[in-house]
Amino acid sequence: MLKLTFLGTSAGVPTKSRNVTALAVECLNPFDNSASKKKRPWLIIDCGEGTQHQLLKTNLSVHQLAAICITHVHGDHCYGLPGLLASAAMSGRTAPLTLIAPKAIAKFLDAVTLTTELYFPFAIEFLAIEDLLEQDKTVDLPFSHYHQVTIDINALSHRVASFGFGISQVVTKNMLNKEKLLENSIKPSEIWGKLQQGFDVTLENNQVLKAKDYLITEKIKTKIVVAGDNDTPSLLAKTLNDANLLVHEATYSSDILAKIKTKNLDFDPMHSSALEVGRAAETLGVKNLILTHFSARYQGFDDEMSTTPNMATIRLDARQSYQGNLWLAKDFAQYLVDGAKSMDAVEYLGQV
């Protein structure tokens, strides 16, 4: 299961009710009942200014943060990164941290650390997106033998190089085939425990019991796709094939986007309208869609009768072309994505 907490849902600049872009993704293992909330690994996708302040309103700790993914270099997606890393350092974090980002982010951090004398007591493993794409590599985060996360990266279309992340989690559980053990006259004993742990066992008569012969493996895969700024949602087609959920920007409604392009023929914001995202999601068979990254011109209320641009404007624009499960993100809204149930198993949990 993956638990999403939106830390910022505004585009460009913050508003009174929305901070700029950041999304926390907790990687939950439903088979591990012993894992406390304080030990759950999590990722963050983008880190706009003020993200560390938003985190203070959640139960998330920088000590369990496993990786930071930055979609592109625009400030509303990365200006909060130095502050978050500095706070992690001051909190006593020592564990290594993976940072997946465009190469320019490394230069940005180098400049900040040099000019502000910032020191990190933990290693930062910087993985340049450009290098990963050139080598056709994914990023693997092995939290345990039974809990693995893989991140694939997709190039998008924006005014600067922008990327989307496919986050796939696989959790497994080995269960004993008790019926087969009893059929083979192997009664309950410490032998069962060793087999369940994956160890082969040699009996007194030198018979070798292979663990793989007596184990039933249950596997749950959950996948979400989180896009950076992007005016061509169809670029995500390949990674969306096996995804449970798409999170995509919908900065404008289609009418406003058309007006912006008409007003200044020399400037294309290269963002998606809700209509465009909805059309692509419908065409690609996406069953669950969360829209985010809304222009500050859209007020947070949802009223179809209002003449003021608001969330109903975005929602109705998307609904012209999309029939699946649709949510419009708010700051601190939480969603649970459970790949064990079905492709459309996404539950809105409310807000922090």
N, C-alpha and C positions, 0 to 999 in steps of 0.2 A: 504494500500500500504506500502511496505517496500523499502526504498532507501538504497542501499549499496554503501559504499565508501571504496575502498581498500587502506589501509594506509601502507601496506607492503606486498610484494609478493615473497620475496626471502627465500630460505631455509638455515638454519644454520648460514650463515653470510650475512651481507648486501653487496650490490654491489654499483657501482656509480649511478645506475638508480633504484635500488630496495632496500627498507628497509626490515628488517625482519618482521615476521608475525603480522598483526593486521587488523581487519575489523570492520568498523563502520556500524551500522544498524539503520537508522532513522525510527521511527514508526509513519507513517503519517495517519491521519484520513481524508479521502476525503470528509466527510460530514461536517467537521468543518472548515468553511471558515474564521472564526475569529482567528484561531491559527496562530500566526506569526512564522516565521522561528526560532526565538529565544526561542520559547516555545515548540518546538517539542522534545519529549523524544527520547533518542537514547541509544543503547547498544553498547558495544565493545566486540568483540570476539578475545581473545588473545591480548597480549600487549608486543611485543618485544621491545628490547632496541631502544630508539629514537622515540617511538610512540608519545610522547608529542610534539616533534618537527614537526612530520608529521601533527599533528592536527592544528598547527599554520597556515598551508597552506589551511585550510578548513574554513567553517563557523560554525563548530561545537564548542559548549561551554561545558566545564566540569560542568557547573551549571545545564545543562539539561541531563547530563549523568545519566541514571536510574540504569544501572547494568553493571558489568564487568564479563565476562565469560572466564575462562582460561581452555583450553583443556588439557594441561599437563604441567609438570614441566621443560621441556627443556628450556634452556635460551632464545632461539630465539622466544619463545612464552610468556615469563613472566618477563624477565629482565627489561622491561620498566615500570612495575607496580609500584614500589616504587616512581619513579620519577613522574609518572602521578598523583598519589595520593598526593604527596608533592605539586605539582603545583596546584592541586585543593584546597588544604588547604590554600596555599598562595594567591589564588585568592579570598578568602572569602567565599568559599562554606560552608554552614551549614546544608544543607539537607542530610538526611541519604542516604547511597549508598549500594546497594546490590552487594555482591561479591560471585560468584558461581565458585568454584574451588576445586581441590584436597586438601586434608588435609595438604599436605606438603607445600602448598602456605601460609598457616597460620603461619607455623614455619618460613618460609622465611621472611615474613613481620615482624614477631616478632623480628627476629634477626636484621633486618635493622632498625626498629624503636628504638630498644634498643641501638645499637651501634652508631647511628647517631642522637639520641635524636629527632627523628621525632615525631611531634604532629599533630593529626588530630582533627580539630574543628567540625567534623561531625561524626556521628555514622556509622560504617561499619557493616552491617549485613552479616556475613560470613556463607555461606551455603556450607557445605562439600559435594562434589559430592558422596563420598562413602556412606554417611548417607542417602542421597536422594535416591540412587539406592537401598539400603538395605530396605528402607521403601516404595519403588516403588512410590515416590512422584515426582510431577512436581513443577515448580516454577511459581507462578502467579504474574503478575505485573498489577494491576488494575489502569490504568491511569485515568479512569473515569468510570461512570456507562455504558457509550456507547463505551468504548475503553479499550480492555483488551489484554494482551499478556501473553501467556503461553510458558514455556520453558521445553521441555522434554530432557532427557539425555540418551545417548547410549554409552555403553562400546565398545571400539575399540581394535585394535591389534597393539601394537608398542613396542619398547624396554622398555618403562616405561608405566604405566597405562595412557591411553589416551582416550579421550571422544569426542563425537559429540553432537551438540545441535540442536534440532528441535525447531525453533522459529515460533510460530503460533500467528498471530494477528487477532482478531475479532473486527470489528467496526459495530455498529448498528445505525439505524436512524428510529425514529417513524414518520410516516406520517398519517395524518387524512384521514379517509375514508369519504370524503366530500359527496359523492353520498348517502351513507347510512344515514348520518346526515340529509340531505335535505329530503330524503324519509321519515324520522321519524319526519319531521316538526321542526327540530332543526336548526334554521337559524343562520348565522354567528354572533357571539357575543363573549364575553369574555369566554363563556362556551367552545368554540372551543379551545381557548388557554389553558385552564386548562386540557381539555382532552388530548391534544397533549403533555402536560408535564407529563402525566401519572396519573393525579388526577381524582378520581371519583367525579361526580357532582350531588348534590341533587336539583331538580327543585322545584318551588313553590308548585306544586301539590304533593310533596313528592316522585315523581318518581326519582329513582337513575339511573344515566347514568354511566355504568362501562367503564372506559377508555379502557380496553382491548377489548371491543366490537366495538370500533370505531377507533382502531389503526391498521395500516399496518406496520409491522416491516421489514425493509430491512437490510440484514446482508451481510457483505463481510468478507470472511476469506482468509488470505494470509499466506502461510507457506514456509519457507526456511529451509534447513538443512545444517549446517556448520560443517564439520568434522575436527578433529585434525589429527595429523599424524597417519597413518593407512595403514596397508598392506592388509586389507581384506574389501574392500568397501561393500561387500554383508551384512556385519553386520548391515548396516543401512536400511535393507529391510523394516522393520516394520514401521519406522518413515517416510520413503519415500512414503508410500502408498498414502498420500494426500498432498504431497509437490509440490509446483510450481517450485522449483529450488534446485539443489544440488551444494554446493561449496565444492570442495575436493582437497586435495593436489595431485600433480603429480610431485613429486620431480625429477623423471628421465624418460627418454624414455626406452622402454623395453630392447633395446640392451645394453644400458649403465648399467642398473640395473643388467642384466645377467652377464656382465663383472665384476662388483663389487663383486657379489656373488662368481664367479668363482675364482677371484684373491685371495680372502681370505675366505676359506671355514669355518673358525671359526667366521666369522662376517656376520651377516645379518642386513642391515640397517633398515629393517622392514618398508619400505616406499612403496607407490604404484607407478607403472609406469602409464603413460597416457593411455597405452593400457589396463591395468587392470581396471582402473577407467571407461574407455569408455565401456568396455565389461560388467561390472556390471551395469552401468547406462542403457545400452541398454536392458539388461535382465530384469531389474526391472521397465522398462517403464518410466524412467526419461526423460522428454521432454526438460529440460533446464539444462545445465551443465557449470559451471565455474571452470576452473582449476587454481590452484595457487600454491605457495610454491615451486618455481622452483630452482633447483641447480644452483649455481653461474657459472657452466660450460656452461650454455645455454645463449647465447647472446640475447639481447632484440629485435633484428630485426627479420623479418620473410622472409626468402629466401630459397626456396626449393633447389636451385642450389648450395648453399654454402656448402663447406666441413666443415665449423665451426659449431658446435652444436648451434642451435638457436631455436626460437619459432616455426619455421616451423617443426623442428624435433619433438617437443612435439605435435604439431597439427596433423601432419600426423600419428603419433603413435596412438593418440586417434581415429582418423578417420578410422583406420583399423577395429574398432569394434563398433563405435558409429555413429548413423545417425541423432541424434537430434540437437537442437540448442546448439552450442558450442562457448565458449569464453575463451580466455587465459587472465587472469587478469594482469593489469599493476598497478603500484602505482598511486593512485588518480583516477583510473577508477571508474565510477559510473554507477549503474544499478538500474532501477525501476521495482519492481515486483508487479504486480497488479492482485490480485486474483479475482477481479470483472469481468475481461474480459474472461480469460480462463486459463487452466493449463499451457499453453505455453506463457503467456503474460509477457515476460521479455524484457525490452527495455534498450539498451545500450545508456547511456546519454553522453558519451565522458569522458573527464578527467577534473579535477578541474583546 
